[in-house]
Amino acid sequence: MKSGKKKHSDYRIHKRVVEVKDLSFLSDRNHRYGWFRRHYRHHRLRLALKKAEKIVAENPEIATDLVRYYFVPKSNITIKNI
């Protein structure tokens, strides 16, 4: 008899892609986010970029900001074609 537990697929076999659309909360101190939300978004994005296998940037300026603020290698970043 089978147990009622479901076996989930291993999450590590899936590829992780992170798409970054806006980083204005990092450079603009007059942004609408307060310090806590800015810190939280920075922390979550840092962890996501660390685990990502592919990073997609909305435009070249965001790609340079990712290299500047998060030290992501330029070779790992793909710029989205609109």
Distance bins in CASP14 RR format, pairs under 12 A and 6 or more apart:
PFRMAT RR
TARGET T0000
AUTHOR 0000-0000-0000
RMODE 2
METHOD distances of the structure
MODEL  1
8 14 0 0 0 0 0 1 0 0 0 0 0
11 51 0 0 0 0 0 1 0 0 0 0 0
12 51 0 0 0 0 1 0 0 0 0 0 0
12 53 0 0 0 0 0 1 0 0 0 0 0
13 53 0 0 0 0 0 1 0 0 0 0 0
14 51 0 0 0 0 0 1 0 0 0 0 0
14 52 0 0 0 0 0 1 0 0 0 0 0
14 53 0 0 0 0 1 0 0 0 0 0 0
14 54 0 0 0 0 0 1 0 0 0 0 0
15 51 0 0 0 0 0 1 0 0 0 0 0
15 52 0 0 0 0 1 0 0 0 0 0 0
15 53 1 0 1 0 0 0 0 0 0 0 0
15 54 1 0 0 1 0 0 0 0 0 0 0
15 55 0 0 0 0 0 1 0 0 0 0 0
16 47 0 0 0 0 0 1 0 0 0 0 0
16 48 1 0 0 1 0 0 0 0 0 0 0
16 49 0 0 0 0 1 0 0 0 0 0 0
16 50 0 0 0 0 1 0 0 0 0 0 0
16 51 1 0 1 0 0 0 0 0 0 0 0
16 52 1 0 1 0 0 0 0 0 0 0 0
16 53 1 0 1 0 0 0 0 0 0 0 0
16 54 1 0 0 1 0 0 0 0 0 0 0
16 55 0 0 0 0 1 0 0 0 0 0 0
16 56 0 0 0 0 0 1 0 0 0 0 0
16 76 0 0 0 0 0 1 0 0 0 0 0
17 48 0 0 0 0 1 0 0 0 0 0 0
17 49 0 0 0 0 0 1 0 0 0 0 0
17 51 0 0 0 0 0 1 0 0 0 0 0
17 52 1 0 0 1 0 0 0 0 0 0 0
17 53 1 0 0 1 0 0 0 0 0 0 0
17 54 1 0 1 0 0 0 0 0 0 0 0
17 55 1 0 0 1 0 0 0 0 0 0 0
17 56 1 0 0 1 0 0 0 0 0 0 0
17 57 0 0 0 0 0 1 0 0 0 0 0
17 76 0 0 0 0 0 1 0 0 0 0 0
17 77 0 0 0 0 0 1 0 0 0 0 0
17 78 0 0 0 0 1 0 0 0 0 0 0
17 80 0 0 0 0 0 1 0 0 0 0 0
18 44 0 0 0 0 0 1 0 0 0 0 0
18 45 1 0 0 1 0 0 0 0 0 0 0
18 46 0 0 0 0 0 1 0 0 0 0 0
18 47 0 0 0 0 0 1 0 0 0 0 0
18 48 1 0 1 0 0 0 0 0 0 0 0
18 49 1 0 1 0 0 0 0 0 0 0 0
18 50 0 0 0 0 1 0 0 0 0 0 0
18 51 0 0 0 0 1 0 0 0 0 0 0
18 52 1 0 1 0 0 0 0 0 0 0 0
18 53 0 0 0 0 1 0 0 0 0 0 0
18 54 1 0 0 1 0 0 0 0 0 0 0
18 55 1 0 1 0 0 0 0 0 0 0 0
18 56 1 0 0 1 0 0 0 0 0 0 0
18 57 0 0 0 0 1 0 0 0 0 0 0
18 58 0 0 0 0 0 1 0 0 0 0 0
18 62 0 0 0 0 0 1 0 0 0 0 0
18 66 0 0 0 0 1 0 0 0 0 0 0
18 70 0 0 0 0 0 1 0 0 0 0 0
18 72 0 0 0 0 1 0 0 0 0 0 0
18 76 0 0 0 0 0 1 0 0 0 0 0
18 77 0 0 0 0 1 0 0 0 0 0 0
18 78 0 0 0 0 0 1 0 0 0 0 0
19 45 0 0 0 0 0 1 0 0 0 0 0
19 48 0 0 0 0 0 1 0 0 0 0 0
19 49 0 0 0 0 0 1 0 0 0 0 0
19 52 0 0 0 0 1 0 0 0 0 0 0
19 54 0 0 0 0 1 0 0 0 0 0 0
19 55 1 0 0 1 0 0 0 0 0 0 0
19 56 1 0 1 0 0 0 0 0 0 0 0
19 57 1 0 0 1 0 0 0 0 0 0 0
19 58 1 0 0 1 0 0 0 0 0 0 0
19 59 0 0 0 0 0 1 0 0 0 0 0
19 62 0 0 0 0 1 0 0 0 0 0 0
19 63 0 0 0 0 0 1 0 0 0 0 0
19 66 0 0 0 0 0 1 0 0 0 0 0
19 77 0 0 0 0 0 1 0 0 0 0 0
19 78 0 0 0 0 1 0 0 0 0 0 0
19 79 0 0 0 0 0 1 0 0 0 0 0
19 80 1 0 0 1 0 0 0 0 0 0 0
20 26 0 0 0 0 0 1 0 0 0 0 0
20 41 0 0 0 0 0 1 0 0 0 0 0
20 44 0 0 0 0 0 1 0 0 0 0 0
20 45 1 0 0 1 0 0 0 0 0 0 0
20 46 0 0 0 0 0 1 0 0 0 0 0
20 48 0 0 0 0 1 0 0 0 0 0 0
20 49 0 0 0 0 1 0 0 0 0 0 0
20 52 0 0 0 0 1 0 0 0 0 0 0
20 54 0 0 0 0 0 1 0 0 0 0 0
20 55 1 0 0 1 0 0 0 0 0 0 0
20 56 1 0 0 1 0 0 0 0 0 0 0
20 57 1 0 1 0 0 0 0 0 0 0 0
20 58 1 0 0 1 0 0 0 0 0 0 0
20 59 0 0 0 0 1 0 0 0 0 0 0
20 61 0 0 0 0 0 1 0 0 0 0 0
20 62 1 0 1 0 0 0 0 0 0 0 0
20 63 0 0 0 0 1 0 0 0 0 0 0
20 64 0 0 0 0 0 1 0 0 0 0 0
20 65 0 0 0 0 1 0 0 0 0 0 0
20 66 1 0 0 1 0 0 0 0 0 0 0
20 67 0 0 0 0 0 1 0 0 0 0 0
20 69 0 0 0 0 0 1 0 0 0 0 0
20 70 0 0 0 0 1 0 0 0 0 0 0
20 72 0 0 0 0 1 0 0 0 0 0 0
20 76 0 0 0 0 0 1 0 0 0 0 0
20 77 0 0 0 0 1 0 0 0 0 0 0
20 78 0 0 0 0 0 1 0 0 0 0 0
20 79 0 0 0 0 0 1 0 0 0 0 0
20 80 0 0 0 0 1 0 0 0 0 0 0
21 45 0 0 0 0 0 1 0 0 0 0 0
21 55 0 0 0 0 0 1 0 0 0 0 0
21 56 0 0 0 0 1 0 0 0 0 0 0
21 57 0 0 0 0 1 0 0 0 0 0 0
21 58 1 0 1 0 0 0 0 0 0 0 0
21 59 0 0 0 0 1 0 0 0 0 0 0
21 61 0 0 0 0 0 1 0 0 0 0 0
21 62 1 0 0 1 0 0 0 0 0 0 0
21 65 0 0 0 0 0 1 0 0 0 0 0
21 66 0 0 0 0 0 1 0 0 0 0 0
21 80 0 0 0 0 1 0 0 0 0 0 0
21 82 0 0 0 0 0 1 0 0 0 0 0
22 28 0 0 0 0 0 1 0 0 0 0 0
22 31 0 0 0 0 0 1 0 0 0 0 0
22 33 0 0 0 0 0 1 0 0 0 0 0
22 41 0 0 0 0 1 0 0 0 0 0 0
22 45 0 0 0 0 0 1 0 0 0 0 0
22 57 0 0 0 0 0 1 0 0 0 0 0
22 58 1 0 0 1 0 0 0 0 0 0 0
22 59 0 0 0 0 0 1 0 0 0 0 0
22 61 0 0 0 0 0 1 0 0 0 0 0
22 62 1 0 0 1 0 0 0 0 0 0 0
22 65 0 0 0 0 1 0 0 0 0 0 0
22 66 0 0 0 0 0 1 0 0 0 0 0
23 31 0 0 0 0 0 1 0 0 0 0 0
23 33 0 0 0 0 0 1 0 0 0 0 0
23 38 0 0 0 0 0 1 0 0 0 0 0
23 41 0 0 0 0 1 0 0 0 0 0 0
23 42 0 0 0 0 1 0 0 0 0 0 0
23 45 0 0 0 0 1 0 0 0 0 0 0
23 46 0 0 0 0 0 1 0 0 0 0 0
23 49 0 0 0 0 0 1 0 0 0 0 0
23 57 0 0 0 0 1 0 0 0 0 0 0
23 58 0 0 0 0 1 0 0 0 0 0 0
23 59 0 0 0 0 0 1 0 0 0 0 0
23 61 0 0 0 0 1 0 0 0 0 0 0
23 62 1 0 1 0 0 0 0 0 0 0 0
23 63 0 0 0 0 0 1 0 0 0 0 0
23 64 0 0 0 0 1 0 0 0 0 0 0
23 65 1 0 1 0 0 0 0 0 0 0 0
23 66 1 0 0 1 0 0 0 0 0 0 0
23 67 0 0 0 0 0 1 0 0 0 0 0
23 68 0 0 0 0 1 0 0 0 0 0 0
23 69 1 0 0 1 0 0 0 0 0 0 0
23 70 0 0 0 0 1 0 0 0 0 0 0
23 72 0 0 0 0 0 1 0 0 0 0 0
24 30 0 0 0 0 0 1 0 0 0 0 0
24 31 1 0 0 1 0 0 0 0 0 0 0
24 32 0 0 0 0 1 0 0 0 0 0 0
24 33 0 0 0 0 1 0 0 0 0 0 0
24 38 0 0 0 0 0 1 0 0 0 0 0
24 41 0 0 0 0 0 1 0 0 0 0 0
24 58 0 0 0 0 0 1 0 0 0 0 0
24 61 0 0 0 0 0 1 0 0 0 0 0
24 62 0 0 0 0 1 0 0 0 0 0 0
24 65 0 0 0 0 1 0 0 0 0 0 0
24 69 0 0 0 0 0 1 0 0 0 0 0
25 31 1 0 1 0 0 0 0 0 0 0 0
25 32 0 0 0 0 1 0 0 0 0 0 0
25 33 1 0 1 0 0 0 0 0 0 0 0
25 34 0 0 0 0 1 0 0 0 0 0 0
25 35 0 0 0 0 0 1 0 0 0 0 0
25 36 0 0 0 0 0 1 0 0 0 0 0
25 37 1 0 0 1 0 0 0 0 0 0 0
25 38 1 0 1 0 0 0 0 0 0 0 0
25 39 0 0 0 0 1 0 0 0 0 0 0
25 40 0 0 0 0 0 1 0 0 0 0 0
25 41 1 0 1 0 0 0 0 0 0 0 0
25 42 1 0 0 1 0 0 0 0 0 0 0
25 44 0 0 0 0 0 1 0 0 0 0 0
25 45 0 0 0 0 1 0 0 0 0 0 0
25 65 0 0 0 0 0 1 0 0 0 0 0
25 69 0 0 0 0 0 1 0 0 0 0 0
26 33 0 0 0 0 0 1 0 0 0 0 0
26 38 1 0 0 1 0 0 0 0 0 0 0
26 39 0 0 0 0 0 1 0 0 0 0 0
26 41 0 0 0 0 1 0 0 0 0 0 0
26 42 1 0 0 1 0 0 0 0 0 0 0
26 43 0 0 0 0 0 1 0 0 0 0 0
26 45 0 0 0 0 1 0 0 0 0 0 0
26 46 0 0 0 0 0 1 0 0 0 0 0
26 62 0 0 0 0 0 1 0 0 0 0 0
26 65 1 0 0 1 0 0 0 0 0 0 0
26 66 0 0 0 0 0 1 0 0 0 0 0
26 68 0 0 0 0 1 0 0 0 0 0 0
26 69 1 0 1 0 0 0 0 0 0 0 0
26 70 0 0 0 0 1 0 0 0 0 0 0
27 38 0 0 0 0 0 1 0 0 0 0 0
27 42 0 0 0 0 0 1 0 0 0 0 0
27 61 0 0 0 0 0 1 0 0 0 0 0
27 62 0 0 0 0 0 1 0 0 0 0 0
27 64 0 0 0 0 0 1 0 0 0 0 0
27 65 1 0 0 1 0 0 0 0 0 0 0
27 68 0 0 0 0 1 0 0 0 0 0 0
27 69 0 0 0 0 1 0 0 0 0 0 0
28 34 0 0 0 0 0 1 0 0 0 0 0
28 38 0 0 0 0 1 0 0 0 0 0 0
28 65 0 0 0 0 0 1 0 0 0 0 0
29 35 0 0 0 0 1 0 0 0 0 0 0
29 38 0 0 0 0 1 0 0 0 0 0 0
30 38 0 0 0 0 0 1 0 0 0 0 0
31 37 0 0 0 0 1 0 0 0 0 0 0
31 38 1 0 0 1 0 0 0 0 0 0 0
31 41 0 0 0 0 0 1 0 0 0 0 0
31 42 0 0 0 0 0 1 0 0 0 0 0
32 38 0 0 0 0 1 0 0 0 0 0 0
33 39 0 0 0 0 1 0 0 0 0 0 0
33 40 0 0 0 0 1 0 0 0 0 0 0
33 41 1 0 0 1 0 0 0 0 0 0 0
33 42 0 0 0 0 0 1 0 0 0 0 0
34 40 0 0 0 0 1 0 0 0 0 0 0
34 41 0 0 0 0 0 1 0 0 0 0 0
34 42 0 0 0 0 0 1 0 0 0 0 0
35 41 0 0 0 0 0 1 0 0 0 0 0
35 42 0 0 0 0 0 1 0 0 0 0 0
36 42 0 0 0 0 0 1 0 0 0 0 0
36 43 0 0 0 0 0 1 0 0 0 0 0
37 43 0 0 0 0 0 1 0 0 0 0 0
37 44 0 0 0 0 0 1 0 0 0 0 0
38 44 0 0 0 0 0 1 0 0 0 0 0
38 45 0 0 0 0 0 1 0 0 0 0 0
39 45 0 0 0 0 0 1 0 0 0 0 0
39 46 0 0 0 0 0 1 0 0 0 0 0
40 46 0 0 0 0 0 1 0 0 0 0 0
40 47 0 0 0 0 0 1 0 0 0 0 0
41 47 0 0 0 0 0 1 0 0 0 0 0
41 48 0 0 0 0 0 1 0 0 0 0 0
41 69 0 0 0 0 0 1 0 0 0 0 0
42 48 0 0 0 0 0 1 0 0 0 0 0
42 49 0 0 0 0 0 1 0 0 0 0 0
42 65 0 0 0 0 0 1 0 0 0 0 0
42 69 0 0 0 0 1 0 0 0 0 0 0
42 70 0 0 0 0 1 0 0 0 0 0 0
43 49 0 0 0 0 0 1 0 0 0 0 0
43 50 0 0 0 0 0 1 0 0 0 0 0
43 70 0 0 0 0 0 1 0 0 0 0 0
44 50 0 0 0 0 0 1 0 0 0 0 0
44 51 0 0 0 0 0 1 0 0 0 0 0
44 70 0 0 0 0 0 1 0 0 0 0 0
45 51 0 0 0 0 0 1 0 0 0 0 0
45 52 0 0 0 0 0 1 0 0 0 0 0
45 55 0 0 0 0 0 1 0 0 0 0 0
45 62 0 0 0 0 0 1 0 0 0 0 0
45 65 0 0 0 0 0 1 0 0 0 0 0
45 66 0 0 0 0 1 0 0 0 0 0 0
45 69 0 0 0 0 1 0 0 0 0 0 0
45 70 1 0 0 1 0 0 0 0 0 0 0
45 72 0 0 0 0 0 1 0 0 0 0 0
46 52 0 0 0 0 0 1 0 0 0 0 0
46 66 0 0 0 0 0 1 0 0 0 0 0
46 69 0 0 0 0 1 0 0 0 0 0 0
46 70 1 0 0 1 0 0 0 0 0 0 0
46 71 0 0 0 0 1 0 0 0 0 0 0
46 72 0 0 0 0 1 0 0 0 0 0 0
47 70 0 0 0 0 0 1 0 0 0 0 0
48 54 0 0 0 0 0 1 0 0 0 0 0
48 55 0 0 0 0 1 0 0 0 0 0 0
48 66 0 0 0 0 0 1 0 0 0 0 0
48 70 0 0 0 0 1 0 0 0 0 0 0
48 72 0 0 0 0 0 1 0 0 0 0 0
49 55 1 0 0 1 0 0 0 0 0 0 0
49 56 0 0 0 0 0 1 0 0 0 0 0
49 57 0 0 0 0 0 1 0 0 0 0 0
49 65 0 0 0 0 0 1 0 0 0 0 0
49 66 1 0 0 1 0 0 0 0 0 0 0
49 67 0 0 0 0 0 1 0 0 0 0 0
49 69 0 0 0 0 1 0 0 0 0 0 0
49 70 1 0 1 0 0 0 0 0 0 0 0
49 71 0 0 0 0 1 0 0 0 0 0 0
49 72 1 0 1 0 0 0 0 0 0 0 0
49 73 0 0 0 0 0 1 0 0 0 0 0
49 76 0 0 0 0 1 0 0 0 0 0 0
49 77 0 0 0 0 1 0 0 0 0 0 0
50 70 0 0 0 0 1 0 0 0 0 0 0
50 71 0 0 0 0 0 1 0 0 0 0 0
50 72 0 0 0 0 1 0 0 0 0 0 0
50 76 0 0 0 0 0 1 0 0 0 0 0
52 66 0 0 0 0 0 1 0 0 0 0 0
52 70 0 0 0 0 0 1 0 0 0 0 0
52 72 0 0 0 0 1 0 0 0 0 0 0
52 73 0 0 0 0 0 1 0 0 0 0 0
52 76 1 0 0 1 0 0 0 0 0 0 0
52 77 0 0 0 0 0 1 0 0 0 0 0
52 78 0 0 0 0 0 1 0 0 0 0 0
53 76 0 0 0 0 1 0 0 0 0 0 0
53 78 0 0 0 0 0 1 0 0 0 0 0
54 72 0 0 0 0 0 1 0 0 0 0 0
54 75 0 0 0 0 0 1 0 0 0 0 0
54 76 1 0 0 1 0 0 0 0 0 0 0
54 77 0 0 0 0 1 0 0 0 0 0 0
54 78 1 0 0 1 0 0 0 0 0 0 0
54 80 0 0 0 0 0 1 0 0 0 0 0
55 62 0 0 0 0 1 0 0 0 0 0 0
55 63 0 0 0 0 1 0 0 0 0 0 0
55 65 0 0 0 0 0 1 0 0 0 0 0
55 66 1 0 0 1 0 0 0 0 0 0 0
55 67 0 0 0 0 0 1 0 0 0 0 0
55 70 0 0 0 0 1 0 0 0 0 0 0
55 72 1 0 0 1 0 0 0 0 0 0 0
55 73 0 0 0 0 1 0 0 0 0 0 0
55 74 0 0 0 0 0 1 0 0 0 0 0
55 75 0 0 0 0 0 1 0 0 0 0 0
55 76 1 0 1 0 0 0 0 0 0 0 0
55 77 1 0 1 0 0 0 0 0 0 0 0
55 78 1 0 0 1 0 0 0 0 0 0 0
55 79 0 0 0 0 0 1 0 0 0 0 0
55 80 0 0 0 0 0 1 0 0 0 0 0
56 62 0 0 0 0 1 0 0 0 0 0 0
56 63 0 0 0 0 1 0 0 0 0 0 0
56 66 0 0 0 0 0 1 0 0 0 0 0
56 72 0 0 0 0 0 1 0 0 0 0 0
56 76 0 0 0 0 0 1 0 0 0 0 0
56 77 1 0 0 1 0 0 0 0 0 0 0
56 78 1 0 1 0 0 0 0 0 0 0 0
56 79 1 0 0 1 0 0 0 0 0 0 0
56 80 1 0 1 0 0 0 0 0 0 0 0
56 81 0 0 0 0 0 1 0 0 0 0 0
56 82 0 0 0 0 0 1 0 0 0 0 0
57 63 1 0 1 0 0 0 0 0 0 0 0
57 64 0 0 0 0 1 0 0 0 0 0 0
57 65 0 0 0 0 1 0 0 0 0 0 0
57 66 1 0 0 1 0 0 0 0 0 0 0
57 67 0 0 0 0 1 0 0 0 0 0 0
57 70 0 0 0 0 0 1 0 0 0 0 0
57 72 0 0 0 0 1 0 0 0 0 0 0
57 74 0 0 0 0 0 1 0 0 0 0 0
57 76 0 0 0 0 0 1 0 0 0 0 0
57 77 1 0 1 0 0 0 0 0 0 0 0
57 78 1 0 0 1 0 0 0 0 0 0 0
57 79 1 0 1 0 0 0 0 0 0 0 0
57 80 1 0 0 1 0 0 0 0 0 0 0
57 81 0 0 0 0 0 1 0 0 0 0 0
57 82 0 0 0 0 0 1 0 0 0 0 0
58 65 0 0 0 0 0 1 0 0 0 0 0
58 66 0 0 0 0 0 1 0 0 0 0 0
58 77 0 0 0 0 0 1 0 0 0 0 0
58 78 0 0 0 0 0 1 0 0 0 0 0
58 79 0 0 0 0 1 0 0 0 0 0 0
58 80 1 0 1 0 0 0 0 0 0 0 0
58 81 0 0 0 0 0 1 0 0 0 0 0
58 82 0 0 0 0 1 0 0 0 0 0 0
59 65 0 0 0 0 1 0 0 0 0 0 0
59 66 0 0 0 0 0 1 0 0 0 0 0
59 77 0 0 0 0 0 1 0 0 0 0 0
59 78 0 0 0 0 0 1 0 0 0 0 0
59 79 1 0 0 1 0 0 0 0 0 0 0
59 80 1 0 0 1 0 0 0 0 0 0 0
59 81 0 0 0 0 0 1 0 0 0 0 0
59 82 0 0 0 0 1 0 0 0 0 0 0
60 66 0 0 0 0 0 1 0 0 0 0 0
60 67 0 0 0 0 0 1 0 0 0 0 0
60 74 0 0 0 0 0 1 0 0 0 0 0
60 77 0 0 0 0 1 0 0 0 0 0 0
60 78 0 0 0 0 0 1 0 0 0 0 0
60 79 1 0 1 0 0 0 0 0 0 0 0
60 80 0 0 0 0 0 1 0 0 0 0 0
60 81 0 0 0 0 0 1 0 0 0 0 0
60 82 0 0 0 0 0 1 0 0 0 0 0
61 67 0 0 0 0 0 1 0 0 0 0 0
61 68 0 0 0 0 0 1 0 0 0 0 0
61 77 0 0 0 0 0 1 0 0 0 0 0
61 79 0 0 0 0 1 0 0 0 0 0 0
62 68 0 0 0 0 0 1 0 0 0 0 0
62 69 0 0 0 0 0 1 0 0 0 0 0
62 70 0 0 0 0 0 1 0 0 0 0 0
62 72 0 0 0 0 0 1 0 0 0 0 0
62 77 0 0 0 0 1 0 0 0 0 0 0
62 78 0 0 0 0 0 1 0 0 0 0 0
62 79 0 0 0 0 1 0 0 0 0 0 0
62 80 0 0 0 0 1 0 0 0 0 0 0
63 69 0 0 0 0 0 1 0 0 0 0 0
63 70 0 0 0 0 0 1 0 0 0 0 0
63 72 0 0 0 0 1 0 0 0 0 0 0
63 73 0 0 0 0 0 1 0 0 0 0 0
63 74 1 0 0 1 0 0 0 0 0 0 0
63 75 0 0 0 0 0 1 0 0 0 0 0
63 76 0 0 0 0 0 1 0 0 0 0 0
63 77 1 0 1 0 0 0 0 0 0 0 0
63 78 0 0 0 0 1 0 0 0 0 0 0
63 79 1 0 1 0 0 0 0 0 0 0 0
63 80 0 0 0 0 1 0 0 0 0 0 0
64 70 0 0 0 0 0 1 0 0 0 0 0
64 72 0 0 0 0 0 1 0 0 0 0 0
64 74 0 0 0 0 1 0 0 0 0 0 0
64 77 0 0 0 0 1 0 0 0 0 0 0
64 79 0 0 0 0 0 1 0 0 0 0 0
65 71 0 0 0 0 0 1 0 0 0 0 0
65 72 0 0 0 0 1 0 0 0 0 0 0
65 74 0 0 0 0 0 1 0 0 0 0 0
65 77 0 0 0 0 0 1 0 0 0 0 0
66 72 1 0 1 0 0 0 0 0 0 0 0
66 73 0 0 0 0 1 0 0 0 0 0 0
66 74 0 0 0 0 1 0 0 0 0 0 0
66 76 0 0 0 0 1 0 0 0 0 0 0
66 77 1 0 0 1 0 0 0 0 0 0 0
66 78 0 0 0 0 0 1 0 0 0 0 0
66 79 0 0 0 0 0 1 0 0 0 0 0
67 73 1 0 0 1 0 0 0 0 0 0 0
67 74 1 0 1 0 0 0 0 0 0 0 0
67 75 0 0 0 0 0 1 0 0 0 0 0
67 76 0 0 0 0 1 0 0 0 0 0 0
67 77 1 0 0 1 0 0 0 0 0 0 0
68 74 0 0 0 0 0 1 0 0 0 0 0
68 77 0 0 0 0 0 1 0 0 0 0 0
70 76 0 0 0 0 0 1 0 0 0 0 0
70 77 0 0 0 0 0 1 0 0 0 0 0
71 77 0 0 0 0 0 1 0 0 0 0 0
72 78 0 0 0 0 0 1 0 0 0 0 0
END
